[in-house]
Amino acid sequence: MGEIARPRLAATSVTVGSPTPREAARFWARLLGYRVAADDPPGPDEPAEGGWAQVAPEGDGPGLRINLEHERAYRPPVWPAAPGEQVATQHIDVHVPDGDLDAAVAWALDCGARLAEHQPQADVRVLFTPDGHPFCLFL
């Protein structure tokens, strides 16, 4: 088998399934100080809360974009994982560069997140988005 040259590739976004993608986009935009860059209405076979949305950093600069797509059969994951339960297949890590983890948690809670019962590390806080996806705030 011949060697194939690697093409230039760049990861730009992550897509997350949600029962309410446009509402989830508003949560992420507020939490991160991003903008809702796309807010598409539901398709013909989707419920009113369906659709597709994207949050992106302000301006055209670099940064992770979060795509939210409607997931009809969504079940919130259980964290930490438990046998027989829905597993979180990914989570978003959010850096807290100023070092004030308590203020970051308070802000996330004000945005609609909820704090996980189990906290595995002193410099990380696990929270859940309003639709149940885990995410981490870390120093």
N, CA, C and O atoms as CSV, one atom per row, in Angstrom:
chain,resi,resn,atom,element,x,y,z
A,1,MET,N,N,0.854,-1.172,0.000
A,1,MET,CA,C,0.000,0.000,0.000
A,1,MET,C,C,0.901,1.236,0.000
A,1,MET,O,O,1.834,1.316,0.799
A,2,GLY,N,N,0.636,2.193,-0.878
A,2,GLY,CA,C,1.438,3.402,-0.984
A,2,GLY,C,C,1.179,4.364,0.156
A,2,GLY,O,O,0.123,4.323,0.787
A,3,GLU,N,N,2.135,5.221,0.415
A,3,GLU,CA,C,1.984,6.214,1.473
A,3,GLU,C,C,1.206,7.408,0.937
A,3,GLU,O,O,1.508,7.920,-0.141
A,4,ILE,N,N,0.222,7.840,1.678
A,4,ILE,CA,C,-0.601,8.985,1.296
A,4,ILE,C,C,-0.186,10.175,2.138
A,4,ILE,O,O,-0.048,10.067,3.357
A,5,ALA,N,N,0.012,11.304,1.490
A,5,ALA,CA,C,0.385,12.521,2.211
A,5,ALA,C,C,-0.816,13.040,2.991
A,5,ALA,O,O,-1.946,13.040,2.502
A,6,ARG,N,N,-0.543,13.478,4.210
A,6,ARG,CA,C,-1.620,14.023,5.036
A,6,ARG,C,C,-2.011,15.393,4.508
A,6,ARG,O,O,-1.159,16.273,4.379
A,7,PRO,N,N,-3.300,15.587,4.200
A,7,PRO,CA,C,-3.740,16.921,3.780
A,7,PRO,C,C,-3.798,17.862,4.979
A,7,PRO,O,O,-3.803,17.416,6.126
A,8,ARG,N,N,-3.839,19.130,4.716
A,8,ARG,CA,C,-3.956,20.124,5.787
A,8,ARG,C,C,-5.382,20.086,6.328
A,8,ARG,O,O,-6.340,20.259,5.574
A,9,LEU,N,N,-5.521,19.861,7.627
A,9,LEU,CA,C,-6.821,19.754,8.282
A,9,LEU,C,C,-6.831,20.638,9.519
A,9,LEU,O,O,-5.795,20.841,10.153
A,10,ALA,N,N,-7.993,21.160,9.860
A,10,ALA,CA,C,-8.122,21.988,11.056
A,10,ALA,C,C,-9.486,21.738,11.689
A,10,ALA,O,O,-10.517,21.954,11.051
A,11,ALA,N,N,-9.497,21.285,12.933
A,11,ALA,CA,C,-10.749,21.111,13.662
A,11,ALA,C,C,-11.265,22.498,14.048
A,11,ALA,O,O,-10.508,23.319,14.565
A,12,THR,N,N,-12.527,22.756,13.802
A,12,THR,CA,C,-13.084,24.090,14.052
A,12,THR,C,C,-14.256,24.097,15.012
A,12,THR,O,O,-14.545,25.120,15.632
A,13,SER,N,N,-14.939,22.960,15.143
A,13,SER,CA,C,-16.148,22.977,15.954
A,13,SER,C,C,-16.438,21.579,16.477
A,13,SER,O,O,-15.866,20.586,16.029
A,14,VAL,N,N,-17.341,21.542,17.435
A,14,VAL,CA,C,-17.870,20.293,17.953
A,14,VAL,C,C,-19.386,20.398,17.817
A,14,VAL,O,O,-19.963,21.463,18.033
A,15,THR,N,N,-20.022,19.294,17.459
A,15,THR,CA,C,-21.478,19.275,17.318
A,15,THR,C,C,-22.057,18.426,18.440
A,15,THR,O,O,-21.629,17.296,18.673
A,16,VAL,N,N,-23.034,18.994,19.125
A,16,VAL,CA,C,-23.640,18.365,20.284
A,16,VAL,C,C,-25.131,18.175,20.016
A,16,VAL,O,O,-25.808,19.101,19.571
A,17,GLY,N,N,-25.639,16.978,20.286
A,17,GLY,CA,C,-27.069,16.715,20.156
A,17,GLY,C,C,-27.819,17.289,21.344
A,17,GLY,O,O,-27.336,17.255,22.476
A,18,SER,N,N,-29.001,17.813,21.075
A,18,SER,CA,C,-29.801,18.436,22.123
A,18,SER,C,C,-31.283,18.328,21.764
A,18,SER,O,O,-31.638,18.380,20.587
A,19,PRO,N,N,-32.146,18.180,22.762
A,19,PRO,CA,C,-33.575,18.210,22.466
A,19,PRO,C,C,-34.041,19.632,22.143
A,19,PRO,O,O,-35.090,19.821,21.526
A,20,THR,N,N,-33.258,20.629,22.563
A,20,THR,CA,C,-33.608,22.043,22.365
A,20,THR,C,C,-32.370,22.816,21.901
A,20,THR,O,O,-31.821,23.601,22.674
A,21,PRO,N,N,-31.920,22.612,20.664
A,21,PRO,CA,C,-30.635,23.173,20.230
A,21,PRO,C,C,-30.556,24.700,20.242
A,21,PRO,O,O,-29.505,25.254,20.564
A,22,ARG,N,N,-31.634,25.382,19.902
A,22,ARG,CA,C,-31.574,26.844,19.878
A,22,ARG,C,C,-31.518,27.406,21.298
A,22,ARG,O,O,-30.852,28.413,21.543
A,23,GLU,N,N,-32.206,26.766,22.221
A,23,GLU,CA,C,-32.122,27.160,23.634
A,23,GLU,C,C,-30.726,26.847,24.183
A,23,GLU,O,O,-30.160,27.641,24.934
A,24,ALA,N,N,-30.174,25.691,23.806
A,24,ALA,CA,C,-28.820,25.327,24.237
A,24,ALA,C,C,-27.800,26.334,23.707
A,24,ALA,O,O,-26.843,26.667,24.407
A,25,ALA,N,N,-27.991,26.821,22.487
A,25,ALA,CA,C,-27.074,27.820,21.922
A,25,ALA,C,C,-27.113,29.104,22.747
A,25,ALA,O,O,-26.072,29.717,22.988
A,26,ARG,N,N,-28.287,29.508,23.175
A,26,ARG,CA,C,-28.379,30.725,24.005
A,26,ARG,C,C,-27.651,30.541,25.337
A,26,ARG,O,O,-27.013,31.469,25.834
A,27,PHE,N,N,-27.749,29.339,25.911
A,27,PHE,CA,C,-27.016,29.049,27.149
A,27,PHE,C,C,-25.515,29.201,26.929
A,27,PHE,O,O,-24.852,29.924,27.673
A,28,TRP,N,N,-24.966,28.518,25.902
A,28,TRP,CA,C,-23.529,28.558,25.653
A,28,TRP,C,C,-23.060,29.964,25.293
A,28,TRP,O,O,-21.986,30.387,25.720
A,29,ALA,N,N,-23.849,30.683,24.520
A,29,ALA,CA,C,-23.464,32.052,24.143
A,29,ALA,C,C,-23.365,32.932,25.384
A,29,ALA,O,O,-22.403,33.686,25.533
A,30,ARG,N,N,-24.331,32.844,26.260
A,30,ARG,CA,C,-24.288,33.663,27.478
A,30,ARG,C,C,-23.122,33.241,28.367
A,30,ARG,O,O,-22.369,34.088,28.849
A,31,LEU,N,N,-22.971,31.938,28.586
A,31,LEU,CA,C,-21.913,31.435,29.460
A,31,LEU,C,C,-20.537,31.906,28.994
A,31,LEU,O,O,-19.733,32.371,29.802
A,32,LEU,N,N,-20.266,31.787,27.697
A,32,LEU,CA,C,-18.933,32.050,27.171
A,32,LEU,C,C,-18.721,33.473,26.663
A,32,LEU,O,O,-17.596,33.851,26.337
A,33,GLY,N,N,-19.804,34.274,26.591
A,33,GLY,CA,C,-19.668,35.593,25.989
A,33,GLY,C,C,-19.521,35.489,24.480
A,33,GLY,O,O,-18.913,36.353,23.848
A,34,TYR,N,N,-20.079,34.428,23.903
A,34,TYR,CA,C,-20.059,34.206,22.460
A,34,TYR,C,C,-21.308,34.827,21.842
A,34,TYR,O,O,-22.128,35.431,22.534
A,35,ARG,N,N,-21.432,34.672,20.567
A,35,ARG,CA,C,-22.627,35.115,19.850
A,35,ARG,C,C,-23.317,33.888,19.249
A,35,ARG,O,O,-22.666,32.892,18.933
A,36,VAL,N,N,-24.622,33.970,19.099
A,36,VAL,CA,C,-25.333,32.932,18.359
A,36,VAL,C,C,-25.140,33.272,16.889
A,36,VAL,O,O,-25.720,34.230,16.378
A,37,ALA,N,N,-24.318,32.476,16.217
A,37,ALA,CA,C,-23.948,32.752,14.830
A,37,ALA,C,C,-24.953,32.181,13.839
A,37,ALA,O,O,-25.030,32.644,12.702
A,38,ALA,N,N,-25.718,31.186,14.255
A,38,ALA,CA,C,-26.753,30.593,13.399
A,38,ALA,C,C,-27.881,30.117,14.304
A,38,ALA,O,O,-27.641,29.605,15.397
A,39,ASP,N,N,-29.092,30.289,13.847
A,39,ASP,CA,C,-30.278,29.903,14.609
A,39,ASP,C,C,-31.333,29.468,13.602
A,39,ASP,O,O,-32.237,30.228,13.258
A,40,ASP,N,N,-31.200,28.228,13.134
A,40,ASP,CA,C,-32.090,27.726,12.088
A,40,ASP,C,C,-33.353,27.128,12.695
A,40,ASP,O,O,-33.289,26.417,13.698
A,41,PRO,N,N,-34.490,27.415,12.092
A,41,PRO,CA,C,-35.759,26.880,12.608
A,41,PRO,C,C,-35.833,25.367,12.419
A,41,PRO,O,O,-35.033,24.785,11.686
A,42,PRO,N,N,-36.793,24.741,13.080
A,42,PRO,CA,C,-36.936,23.292,12.940
A,42,PRO,C,C,-37.293,22.909,11.507
A,42,PRO,O,O,-37.947,23.660,10.783
A,43,GLY,N,N,-36.845,21.721,11.126
A,43,GLY,CA,C,-37.204,21.172,9.820
A,43,GLY,C,C,-38.649,20.697,9.836
A,43,GLY,O,O,-39.298,20.702,10.882
A,44,PRO,N,N,-39.152,20.288,8.676
A,44,PRO,CA,C,-40.567,19.906,8.574
A,44,PRO,C,C,-40.966,18.723,9.450
A,44,PRO,O,O,-42.136,18.601,9.812
A,45,ASP,N,N,-40.024,17.851,9.798
A,45,ASP,CA,C,-40.352,16.692,10.635
A,45,ASP,C,C,-39.884,16.845,12.077
A,45,ASP,O,O,-39.863,15.872,12.832
A,46,GLU,N,N,-39.505,18.075,12.465
A,46,GLU,CA,C,-39.019,18.315,13.818
A,46,GLU,C,C,-40.060,19.063,14.653
A,46,GLU,O,O,-40.894,19.785,14.107
A,47,PRO,N,N,-40.010,18.892,15.975
A,47,PRO,CA,C,-40.908,19.654,16.846
A,47,PRO,C,C,-40.490,21.128,16.888
A,47,PRO,O,O,-39.422,21.489,16.394
A,48,ALA,N,N,-41.319,21.957,17.469
A,48,ALA,CA,C,-41.078,23.410,17.529
A,48,ALA,C,C,-39.755,23.752,18.197
A,48,ALA,O,O,-39.144,24.764,17.854
A,49,GLU,N,N,-39.296,22.936,19.142
A,49,GLU,CA,C,-38.034,23.230,19.826
A,49,GLU,C,C,-36.822,22.680,19.071
A,49,GLU,O,O,-35.696,22.796,19.555
A,50,GLY,N,N,-37.031,22.091,17.904
A,50,GLY,CA,C,-35.947,21.529,17.094
A,50,GLY,C,C,-35.135,22.609,16.409
A,50,GLY,O,O,-35.112,23.759,16.848
A,51,GLY,N,N,-34.474,22.234,15.339
A,51,GLY,CA,C,-33.668,23.164,14.580
A,51,GLY,C,C,-32.190,22.886,14.735
A,51,GLY,O,O,-31.781,21.796,15.133
A,52,TRP,N,N,-31.395,23.896,14.411
A,52,TRP,CA,C,-29.939,23.806,14.476
A,52,TRP,C,C,-29.415,25.180,14.826
A,52,TRP,O,O,-29.965,26.187,14.382
A,53,ALA,N,N,-28.357,25.233,15.618
A,53,ALA,CA,C,-27.791,26.528,15.986
A,53,ALA,C,C,-26.280,26.382,16.153
A,53,ALA,O,O,-25.754,25.282,16.324
A,54,GLN,N,N,-25.607,27.518,16.098
A,54,GLN,CA,C,-24.168,27.543,16.319
A,54,GLN,C,C,-23.818,28.744,17.175
A,54,GLN,O,O,-24.365,29.830,16.987
A,55,VAL,N,N,-22.905,28.548,18.116
A,55,VAL,CA,C,-22.338,29.669,18.860
A,55,VAL,C,C,-20.871,29.783,18.463
A,55,VAL,O,O,-20.186,28.785,18.239
A,56,ALA,N,N,-20.412,31.022,18.384
A,56,ALA,CA,C,-19.044,31.289,17.933
A,56,ALA,C,C,-18.492,32.478,18.701
A,56,ALA,O,O,-19.251,33.311,19.197
A,57,PRO,N,N,-17.164,32.557,18.799
A,57,PRO,CA,C,-16.561,33.723,19.432
A,57,PRO,C,C,-16.970,34.992,18.692
A,57,PRO,O,O,-17.291,34.951,17.505
A,58,GLU,N,N,-16.956,36.112,19.397
A,58,GLU,CA,C,-17.246,37.398,18.759
A,58,GLU,C,C,-16.248,37.650,17.638
A,58,GLU,O,O,-15.089,37.246,17.734
A,59,GLY,N,N,-16.688,38.310,16.581
A,59,GLY,CA,C,-15.806,38.599,15.452
A,59,GLY,C,C,-15.523,37.346,14.650
A,59,GLY,O,O,-16.240,36.351,14.751
A,60,ASP,N,N,-14.487,37.405,13.866
A,60,ASP,CA,C,-14.123,36.265,13.017
A,60,ASP,C,C,-12.866,35.562,13.498
A,60,ASP,O,O,-12.256,34.796,12.752
A,61,GLY,N,N,-12.477,35.818,14.739
A,61,GLY,CA,C,-11.238,35.253,15.261
A,61,GLY,C,C,-11.329,33.757,15.499
A,61,GLY,O,O,-12.389,33.151,15.349
A,62,PRO,N,N,-10.200,33.174,15.872
A,62,PRO,CA,C,-10.163,31.739,16.151
A,62,PRO,C,C,-10.891,31.412,17.451
A,62,PRO,O,O,-11.119,32.287,18.286
A,63,GLY,N,N,-11.235,30.195,17.601
A,63,GLY,CA,C,-11.899,29.739,18.814
A,63,GLY,C,C,-12.878,28.643,18.468
A,63,GLY,O,O,-13.352,28.548,17.336
A,64,LEU,N,N,-13.170,27.832,19.432
A,64,LEU,CA,C,-14.082,26.716,19.234
A,64,LEU,C,C,-15.491,27.210,18.939
A,64,LEU,O,O,-16.011,28.082,19.635
A,65,ARG,N,N,-16.091,26.661,17.928
A,65,ARG,CA,C,-17.497,26.888,17.645
A,65,ARG,C,C,-18.261,25.664,18.142
A,65,ARG,O,O,-17.798,24.533,18.003
A,66,ILE,N,N,-19.428,25.902,18.718
A,66,ILE,CA,C,-20.256,24.804,19.217
A,66,ILE,C,C,-21.517,24.767,18.373
A,66,ILE,O,O,-22.296,25.720,18.353
A,67,ASN,N,N,-21.707,23.657,17.679
A,67,ASN,CA,C,-22.912,23.432,16.891
A,67,ASN,C,C,-23.884,22.623,17.734
A,67,ASN,O,O,-23.488,21.673,18.408
A,68,LEU,N,N,-25.134,22.994,17.698
A,68,LEU,CA,C,-26.168,22.278,18.439
A,68,LEU,C,C,-27.200,21.779,17.446
A,68,LEU,O,O,-27.816,22.570,16.732
A,69,GLU,N,N,-27.389,20.471,17.398
A,69,GLU,CA,C,-28.367,19.909,16.469
A,69,GLU,C,C,-29.453,19.174,17.238
A,69,GLU,O,O,-29.221,18.623,18.314
A,70,HIS,N,N,-30.644,19.181,16.656
A,70,HIS,CA,C,-31.769,18.531,17.312
A,70,HIS,C,C,-31.551,17.029,17.360
A,70,HIS,O,O,-31.192,16.403,16.362
A,71,GLU,N,N,-31.773,16.470,18.525
A,71,GLU,CA,C,-31.688,15.033,18.729
A,71,GLU,C,C,-33.026,14.572,19.279
A,71,GLU,O,O,-33.351,14.796,20.445
A,72,ARG,N,N,-33.791,13.924,18.416
A,72,ARG,CA,C,-35.148,13.499,18.766
A,72,ARG,C,C,-35.158,12.498,19.925
A,72,ARG,O,O,-36.039,12.563,20.783
A,73,ALA,N,N,-34.211,11.592,19.962
A,73,ALA,CA,C,-34.203,10.534,20.975
A,73,ALA,C,C,-33.216,10.835,22.107
A,73,ALA,O,O,-32.684,9.912,22.724
A,74,TYR,N,N,-32.973,12.103,22.379
A,74,TYR,CA,C,-31.987,12.494,23.386
A,74,TYR,C,C,-32.364,11.997,24.776
A,74,TYR,O,O,-33.510,12.117,25.208
A,75,ARG,N,N,-31.387,11.444,25.457
A,75,ARG,CA,C,-31.486,11.096,26.873
A,75,ARG,C,C,-30.283,11.721,27.553
A,75,ARG,O,O,-29.158,11.476,27.115
A,76,PRO,N,N,-30.458,12.512,28.596
A,76,PRO,CA,C,-29.301,13.107,29.256
A,76,PRO,C,C,-28.378,12.021,29.817
A,76,PRO,O,O,-28.848,11.022,30.363
A,77,PRO,N,N,-27.071,12.221,29.680
A,77,PRO,CA,C,-26.147,11.234,30.228
A,77,PRO,C,C,-26.089,11.297,31.751
A,77,PRO,O,O,-26.450,12.301,32.366
A,78,VAL,N,N,-25.633,10.215,32.331
A,78,VAL,CA,C,-25.418,10.141,33.768
A,78,VAL,C,C,-23.926,10.319,33.992
A,78,VAL,O,O,-23.108,9.666,33.344
A,79,TRP,N,N,-23.578,11.207,34.914
A,79,TRP,CA,C,-22.170,11.414,35.243
A,79,TRP,C,C,-22.013,11.452,36.748
A,79,TRP,O,O,-22.773,12.151,37.418
A,80,PRO,N,N,-21.051,10.724,37.309
A,80,PRO,CA,C,-20.164,9.808,36.605
A,80,PRO,C,C,-20.937,8.635,36.009
A,80,PRO,O,O,-22.063,8.341,36.410
A,81,ALA,N,N,-20.310,7.980,35.050
A,81,ALA,CA,C,-20.962,6.883,34.338
A,81,ALA,C,C,-21.425,5.803,35.306
A,81,ALA,O,O,-20.789,5.543,36.327
A,82,ALA,N,N,-22.529,5.192,34.965
A,82,ALA,CA,C,-23.083,4.106,35.771
A,82,ALA,C,C,-23.523,2.985,34.832
A,82,ALA,O,O,-24.048,3.262,33.754
A,83,PRO,N,N,-23.321,1.736,35.216
A,83,PRO,CA,C,-23.701,0.616,34.359
A,83,PRO,C,C,-25.168,0.693,33.945
A,83,PRO,O,O,-26.046,0.943,34.771
A,84,GLY,N,N,-25.418,0.479,32.670
A,84,GLY,CA,C,-26.782,0.458,32.152
A,84,GLY,C,C,-27.396,1.820,31.906
A,84,GLY,O,O,-28.529,1.901,31.433
A,85,GLU,N,N,-26.682,2.899,32.214
A,85,GLU,CA,C,-27.207,4.252,32.033
A,85,GLU,C,C,-26.600,4.897,30.779
A,85,GLU,O,O,-25.587,4.436,30.254
A,86,GLN,N,N,-27.237,5.961,30.323
A,86,GLN,CA,C,-26.722,6.718,29.186
A,86,GLN,C,C,-25.349,7.292,29.546
A,86,GLN,O,O,-25.195,7.908,30.600
A,87,VAL,N,N,-24.365,7.096,28.690
A,87,VAL,CA,C,-23.001,7.543,28.941
A,87,VAL,C,C,-22.752,8.854,28.208
A,87,VAL,O,O,-23.191,9.032,27.072
A,88,ALA,N,N,-22.044,9.771,28.864
A,88,ALA,CA,C,-21.615,11.005,28.208
A,88,ALA,C,C,-20.468,10.643,27.265
A,88,ALA,O,O,-19.420,10.182,27.717
A,89,THR,N,N,-20.655,10.846,25.981
A,89,THR,CA,C,-19.614,10.484,25.017
A,89,THR,C,C,-18.627,11.611,24.790
A,89,THR,O,O,-17.581,11.403,24.176
A,90,GLN,N,N,-18.941,12.794,25.273
A,90,GLN,CA,C,-18.031,13.927,25.195
A,90,GLN,C,C,-18.465,14.952,26.220
A,90,GLN,O,O,-19.580,14.912,26.740
A,91,HIS,N,N,-17.546,15.882,26.500
A,91,HIS,CA,C,-17.912,17.040,27.298
A,91,HIS,C,C,-16.994,18.178,26.902
A,91,HIS,O,O,-15.915,17.948,26.356
A,92,ILE,N,N,-17.407,19.383,27.168
A,92,ILE,CA,C,-16.623,20.559,26.811
A,92,ILE,C,C,-15.911,21.054,28.062
A,92,ILE,O,O,-16.519,21.209,29.121
A,93,ASP,N,N,-14.610,21.299,27.922
A,93,ASP,CA,C,-13.807,21.862,29.002
A,93,ASP,C,C,-13.691,23.363,28.782
A,93,ASP,O,O,-13.377,23.812,27.680
A,94,VAL,N,N,-13.942,24.136,29.828
A,94,VAL,CA,C,-13.897,25.599,29.765
A,94,VAL,C,C,-12.850,26.082,30.753
A,94,VAL,O,O,-12.975,25.870,31.959
A,95,HIS,N,N,-11.826,26.729,30.238
A,95,HIS,CA,C,-10.737,27.243,31.072
A,95,HIS,C,C,-11.177,28.506,31.815
A,95,HIS,O,O,-11.873,29.350,31.251
A,96,VAL,N,N,-10.776,28.631,33.064
A,96,VAL,CA,C,-11.032,29.814,33.888
A,96,VAL,C,C,-9.677,30.489,34.099
A,96,VAL,O,O,-9.013,30.225,35.101
A,97,PRO,N,N,-9.253,31.360,33.168
A,97,PRO,CA,C,-7.888,31.883,33.212
A,97,PRO,C,C,-7.586,32.806,34.386
A,97,PRO,O,O,-6.423,32.932,34.771
A,98,ASP,N,N,-8.589,33.452,34.967
A,98,ASP,CA,C,-8.286,34.364,36.082
A,98,ASP,C,C,-8.161,33.642,37.420
A,98,ASP,O,O,-7.822,34.259,38.430
A,99,GLY,N,N,-8.433,32.335,37.434
A,99,GLY,CA,C,-8.224,31.547,38.638
A,99,GLY,C,C,-9.346,31.574,39.652
A,99,GLY,O,O,-9.216,30.961,40.711
A,100,ASP,N,N,-10.444,32.258,39.375
A,100,ASP,CA,C,-11.544,32.346,40.339
A,100,ASP,C,C,-12.634,31.332,39.975
A,100,ASP,O,O,-13.643,31.664,39.353
A,101,LEU,N,N,-12.397,30.110,40.379
A,101,LEU,CA,C,-13.315,29.023,40.062
A,101,LEU,C,C,-14.691,29.232,40.695
A,101,LEU,O,O,-15.709,28.919,40.077
A,102,ASP,N,N,-14.728,29.758,41.918
A,102,ASP,CA,C,-16.014,29.997,42.580
A,102,ASP,C,C,-16.856,31.006,41.801
A,102,ASP,O,O,-18.063,30.812,41.653
A,103,ALA,N,N,-16.240,32.078,41.302
A,103,ALA,CA,C,-16.972,33.076,40.511
A,103,ALA,C,C,-17.451,32.464,39.198
A,103,ALA,O,O,-18.557,32.758,38.744
A,104,ALA,N,N,-16.630,31.618,38.587
A,104,ALA,CA,C,-17.015,30.977,37.330
A,104,ALA,C,C,-18.206,30.041,37.557
A,104,ALA,O,O,-19.128,29.999,36.743
A,105,VAL,N,N,-18.186,29.302,38.648
A,105,VAL,CA,C,-19.311,28.415,38.972
A,105,VAL,C,C,-20.572,29.240,39.219
A,105,VAL,O,O,-21.644,28.894,38.723
A,106,ALA,N,N,-20.452,30.321,39.979
A,106,ALA,CA,C,-21.614,31.175,40.241
A,106,ALA,C,C,-22.194,31.711,38.934
A,106,ALA,O,O,-23.413,31.748,38.767
A,107,TRP,N,N,-21.332,32.125,38.012
A,107,TRP,CA,C,-21.797,32.621,36.710
A,107,TRP,C,C,-22.512,31.511,35.934
A,107,TRP,O,O,-23.585,31.735,35.375
A,108,ALA,N,N,-21.917,30.314,35.902
A,108,ALA,CA,C,-22.522,29.193,35.178
A,108,ALA,C,C,-23.900,28.858,35.749
A,108,ALA,O,O,-24.841,28.593,35.001
A,109,LEU,N,N,-24.011,28.872,37.075
A,109,LEU,CA,C,-25.305,28.599,37.710
A,109,LEU,C,C,-26.323,29.672,37.339
A,109,LEU,O,O,-27.490,29.363,37.097
A,110,ASP,N,N,-25.892,30.928,37.293
A,110,ASP,CA,C,-26.777,32.023,36.902
A,110,ASP,C,C,-27.234,31.883,35.446
A,110,ASP,O,O,-28.327,32.321,35.086
A,111,CYS,N,N,-26.390,31.270,34.617
A,111,CYS,CA,C,-26.729,31.051,33.203
A,111,CYS,C,C,-27.695,29.880,33.023
A,111,CYS,O,O,-28.261,29.710,31.943
A,112,GLY,N,N,-27.888,29.069,34.067
A,112,GLY,CA,C,-28.821,27.945,33.974
A,112,GLY,C,C,-28.196,26.580,34.172
A,112,GLY,O,O,-28.899,25.571,34.106
A,113,ALA,N,N,-26.891,26.517,34.414
A,113,ALA,CA,C,-26.237,25.233,34.663
A,113,ALA,C,C,-26.581,24.743,36.060
A,113,ALA,O,O,-27.109,25.488,36.885
A,114,ARG,N,N,-26.274,23.482,36.309
A,114,ARG,CA,C,-26.383,22.960,37.669
A,114,ARG,C,C,-25.113,22.198,37.992
A,114,ARG,O,O,-24.505,21.567,37.127
A,115,LEU,N,N,-24.730,22.270,39.247
A,115,LEU,CA,C,-23.490,21.668,39.719
A,115,LEU,C,C,-23.685,20.170,39.930
A,115,LEU,O,O,-24.685,19.742,40.507
A,116,ALA,N,N,-22.726,19.381,39.459
A,116,ALA,CA,C,-22.768,17.933,39.689
A,116,ALA,C,C,-22.501,17.644,41.166
A,116,ALA,O,O,-21.756,18.372,41.822
A,117,GLU,N,N,-23.099,16.601,41.674
A,117,GLU,CA,C,-22.880,16.207,43.061
A,117,GLU,C,C,-21.437,15.779,43.285
A,117,GLU,O,O,-20.806,16.188,44.260
A,118,HIS,N,N,-20.918,14.955,42.381
A,118,HIS,CA,C,-19.551,14.435,42.498
A,118,HIS,C,C,-18.571,15.406,41.853
A,118,HIS,O,O,-18.726,15.780,40.690
A,119,GLN,N,N,-17.567,15.809,42.615
A,119,GLN,CA,C,-16.518,16.705,42.120
A,119,GLN,C,C,-15.176,15.998,42.312
A,119,GLN,O,O,-14.719,15.856,43.447
A,120,PRO,N,N,-14.531,15.549,41.221
A,120,PRO,CA,C,-13.352,14.690,41.348
A,120,PRO,C,C,-12.031,15.394,41.649
A,120,PRO,O,O,-11.084,14.744,42.092
A,121,GLN,N,N,-11.943,16.710,41.420
A,121,GLN,CA,C,-10.664,17.396,41.591
A,121,GLN,C,C,-10.892,18.782,42.186
A,121,GLN,O,O,-11.942,19.393,41.986
A,122,ALA,N,N,-9.891,19.269,42.922
A,122,ALA,CA,C,-10.001,20.585,43.559
A,122,ALA,C,C,-9.971,21.729,42.558
A,122,ALA,O,O,-10.552,22.784,42.815
A,123,ASP,N,N,-9.305,21.543,41.418
A,123,ASP,CA,C,-9.170,22.628,40.443
A,123,ASP,C,C,-10.096,22.490,39.241
A,123,ASP,O,O,-9.890,23.134,38.213
A,124,VAL,N,N,-11.120,21.643,39.376
A,124,VAL,CA,C,-12.114,21.410,38.312
A,124,VAL,C,C,-13.489,21.371,38.946
A,124,VAL,O,O,-13.659,20.846,40.047
A,125,ARG,N,N,-14.475,21.930,38.250
A,125,ARG,CA,C,-15.867,21.790,38.679
A,125,ARG,C,C,-16.655,21.214,37.517
A,125,ARG,O,O,-16.611,21.731,36.401
A,126,VAL,N,N,-17.376,20.135,37.792
A,126,VAL,CA,C,-18.241,19.507,36.802
A,126,VAL,C,C,-19.638,20.072,36.984
A,126,VAL,O,O,-20.173,20.106,38.092
A,127,LEU,N,N,-20.216,20.513,35.880
A,127,LEU,CA,C,-21.576,21.052,35.874
A,127,LEU,C,C,-22.347,20.402,34.739
A,127,LEU,O,O,-21.780,19.677,33.922
A,128,PHE,N,N,-23.653,20.669,34.696
A,128,PHE,CA,C,-24.507,20.186,33.616
A,128,PHE,C,C,-25.182,21.373,32.952
A,128,PHE,O,O,-25.602,22.318,33.621
A,129,THR,N,N,-25.283,21.317,31.628
A,129,THR,CA,C,-26.036,22.325,30.890
A,129,THR,C,C,-27.520,22.142,31.217
A,129,THR,O,O,-27.891,21.126,31.805
A,130,PRO,N,N,-28.375,23.100,30.852
A,130,PRO,CA,C,-29.801,22.925,31.116
A,130,PRO,C,C,-30.395,21.651,30.510
A,130,PRO,O,O,-31.357,21.104,31.050
A,131,ASP,N,N,-29.831,21.172,29.391
A,131,ASP,CA,C,-30.374,19.938,28.815
A,131,ASP,C,C,-29.627,18.687,29.274
A,131,ASP,O,O,-29.880,17.595,28.765
A,132,GLY,N,N,-28.690,18.840,30.249
A,132,GLY,CA,C,-28.095,17.685,30.903
A,132,GLY,C,C,-26.721,17.252,30.446
A,132,GLY,O,O,-26.221,16.238,30.933
A,133,HIS,N,N,-26.077,17.977,29.524
A,133,HIS,CA,C,-24.723,17.615,29.125
A,133,HIS,C,C,-23.724,18.054,30.196
A,133,HIS,O,O,-23.782,19.194,30.657
A,134,PRO,N,N,-22.806,17.167,30.599
A,134,PRO,CA,C,-21.773,17.602,31.539
A,134,PRO,C,C,-20.765,18.503,30.832
A,134,PRO,O,O,-20.505,18.339,29.640
A,135,PHE,N,N,-20.204,19.447,31.568
A,135,PHE,CA,C,-19.088,20.249,31.101
A,135,PHE,C,C,-18.239,20.593,32.309
A,135,PHE,O,O,-18.711,20.534,33.444
A,136,CYS,N,N,-16.983,20.953,32.066
A,136,CYS,CA,C,-16.060,21.241,33.161
A,136,CYS,C,C,-15.543,22.665,33.085
A,136,CYS,O,O,-15.210,23.168,32.012
A,137,LEU,N,N,-15.483,23.298,34.236
A,137,LEU,CA,C,-14.761,24.542,34.403
A,137,LEU,C,C,-13.450,24.140,35.081
A,137,LEU,O,O,-13.468,23.393,36.059
A,138,PHE,N,N,-12.316,24.622,34.575
A,138,PHE,CA,C,-11.044,24.216,35.164
A,138,PHE,C,C,-10.055,25.361,35.226
A,138,PHE,O,O,-10.111,26.296,34.427
A,139,LEU,N,N,-9.146,25.275,36.188
A,139,LEU,CA,C,-8.085,26.278,36.348
A,139,LEU,C,C,-6.895,25.901,35.484
A,139,LEU,O,O,-5.891,26.614,35.471
